[in-house]
């Protein structure tokens, strides 16, 4: 855990789970889960397995699994995730890309206009 009096500038890498309640500026990379605590202020590009946000994050998030924005969370940035959960009261400014198209799925194609057949 990084407590509220910790400030890091640069690249943060970890393998399992990390709880941040301090300040991080830079990049966060992991195969694990990141929890951004209520007191946390993060300005970073985040690439992890999953993220739970209670505090403030400015930066893009790319995760393999799930992003959760809790009631007092604030996120300014784009999200790419398999699933996204946003509680009432959370602030999200950005765009999200959630899920992946099912294997073998084909996009909808509008049929061509029909032409009446003359007899």
N, C-alpha and C positions, 0 to 999 in steps of 0.2 A: 504494500500500500504506500502511495505517495501522499503524505499528509498535506494539510492546507498551507503549511509554511515552506513547502518545497517548490522550487521553480526550476524548470529545465528548458534549455534552448538547444535544439539540434534534433538528432534522430533517436527515438526510443524503440528498442526491440526487446521482446520478451517471448517466452515459449508457452506459458500456461495462462493464468488469469492475472489481471492487473486492475487494481482499484486506484483511481486518481482523485484526490481532493485538492490538489494544488494547481499550479500553472504549468502548462506545456506549450511550447511554440516550436513548430518544425514538422516532423513526420513521426507517425506511430505505425509500426509494422509488427504483425504477430500472427501465429496460427491459433492463438488463444482468444479469450474473451476480455473485452475492455469494459470497465464500469467507470463512468464519469460522474463523480459525486456531486452533491448539492453545491459545495463551495468551489468546485473546479472551474477553471477558465482555460479552455483549450483552443489554440489557434494552430491547427495542424491538418495535414492530409492523413486520414486514418484508413489503414488496410488491415483488417483483422477477421477472425471467424465470426464474431458477433460483438455488438455494442449495446450497452444500456446507458442512457443519458438521463441524469437528474439535474445537471448543471448546464453550463454554457459552452457550446462548441461552434467555432467558426472555421469551416473547412469542409472539404468533400470526404464522404465516407463510402468505402467499398468493402463489403463483407460477403463472405460465402454463405452465411446463414441468416441472421436476424438483426434488425435494428429496432430498439424500443426507445421511444421518447416518453418519459414519465411526465406527470402533471406540471411540474415547474421547469421542465427542460426548455432550452432555447438552442435551436440549430439553424445556422445560416450557412447553407452549402447544399450540394447535391448528394443524393443517396443512390447507391446501387446495392440491392440486397435481394435475397430469395423471399424474405417476408419483412413486413414493416408494421409496427404497432405504435399508434400515437394516442396517448391519453388526453382527455379533455383538459384544457389549460396549457398544454404544451404549445410552443411557438416553433413553426417550421417555415423557413423562407428558402426556397430552392426548388429543384425538381427531383422527382424520384423515378427510378426504374426498378420495378419490383417483379420478382418471379422470372421464369424463363418459359418460352413457348414449349408446349408439349412436343415430345418427339414425334416426328411424322406429321405434325400439324401443318396445314397449308393455309395461307392467308385467303380471306374472302375476296372473290373477284366478282364484280358486278356483271351480270349477264348482259350481252349485247342487246340493243333494242330489237324487238321483233318486227318483222316485215310481213304484212298480210300476203297470203298466197292468192294469186288470181286463178280462177277456174275457167 
